[in-house]
Amino acid sequence: MRVQRFDVFVKTGMTMVCAVGIAFYVRFLVALWKERQPRSSGYWVRLRLRYVEDSIVERPERRKPVTRAA
């Protein structure tokens, strides 16, 4: 009788652990899907145009290294 109760608790515990694992995995996949959706080909075009504009801008002057007394 005690062995059967113990088996029920073990099976219930394993079922709960598996259910939590599956829920976490589904939540993770949904977050990845939502992150991927807004990025269309227009995103890459805007990114590329921004890169071209940034490359045309003059480079800032180089700073001289600071020497510190020991």
N, C-alpha and C positions, 0 to 999 in steps of 0.2 A: 504494500500500500504506500509506504513512504517513497519507494523507488519511483512509482508512477507519478506522485506529486512532484518529485524532483525533476523528472523528465518533462513534465508540463512546464515548470518554471524555466528550465533550460531552453525548451523550444520557444517559449514566449519571449525570452530574452534575446535569442538569436533572431527571431522574427523582427523584434524592435530594432536591433542593430542593423539588420539588412534594410529595413524600411527607412531608417534615418540615412543610411548610405545612399540609397536610391534617390531620396529626396534631395540630398546635397548635390548629387551628380546632375539631376534634372535642373536644379537651380543654377548650377554652374553653366550648363549648356544654354539655358535661356539667357543668362548674362552675356555669354559669348555671342549669341545670335543677335541680341539687341545692340551690342557694340559694333557688329559687322554691318548691320542694315543701312545706316545712314551713308556709308561710304559707297558712292556710285562712281561712275567714270568721271562725272563732273568734279568730284573731289580731287581726283588725280590731276585733272586739267588745272584746277585752281592752284593746287600745290606746285605744279610745274611752272605756272606763270609767276607765282610768288617767288620761286627760286630764281627765275630769269631776272625779275626785278631786283632781287637782292644782289645778284652778281654784278649788276650795272652800277650799283652804288659804290662810291669810293671807299677804299679801305681806310680805317682810322689810323692815325699816326701811331707808330710804335713807341711804347713807353720805354724809357731808359730804366735799366735794372737799378734797384735801390740797394746801396751798400750799407750795411749796418756795422756799427762798431762792436767789437767783441766784448 
